[in-house]
């Protein structure tokens, strides 16, 4: 059974940093492109970062994605968070037409 489990969400002050984790199981992790999405209330889910199987990473400004294949995990480092960073954050693992989702972790940005 494939599982993606996010963790690390919580409350952070504006300007602060937070690192989210996504632990994968039940799949050949090295074969999957890993992505992070976020969804704020009333808005569509949007892609914020992606990392290829070879480690090529892309992300929105101030966010960094990386992966640890030995731990079958992907991470999202978010720096200088603003109020618009408050959202549910979801990781996905994709290969070909197969796509798995985690259950999400909530990030709150407020003073």
TAVENTA-V549035 format. One line per field, one symbol per residue. ss: DSSP state (a for helix, b for strand, c for the rest). phi: phi as a letter, one per 30 degrees, with the letter a starting at -180 (. if undefined). burial: I if it has 9 or more other C-alpha atoms within 8 Angstrom, else O. Layout:
ss=???
phi=???
burial=???
//
This chain:
ss=ccbbbbbccbbbcccccbbbbbbbbcccaaacbbbbbbbccccccbbbbbbcccccbbbcccbbbbbbaaacbbbbbbccccaaacbbbbbbbbbccbbbbcccbbbbbcc
phi=.dbbbdajdlcbdejdbaccbbccbibdedccdcbcbbbceibddbdcabbdddjdcbadeicbcbbbddchbbbbccchdcddddadcbcbcbbhcdbcbddjbccccac
burial=OOIIIIIIIOOIIIOIIIIIIIIIIOOOIOOIIIIIIIIIOOOOOOIIIIIIIOOOIIIOOOIIIIIOOOOIIIIIIIIIIIOOIIIIIIIIIIIOOOIIIIOIIIIIIOO
//
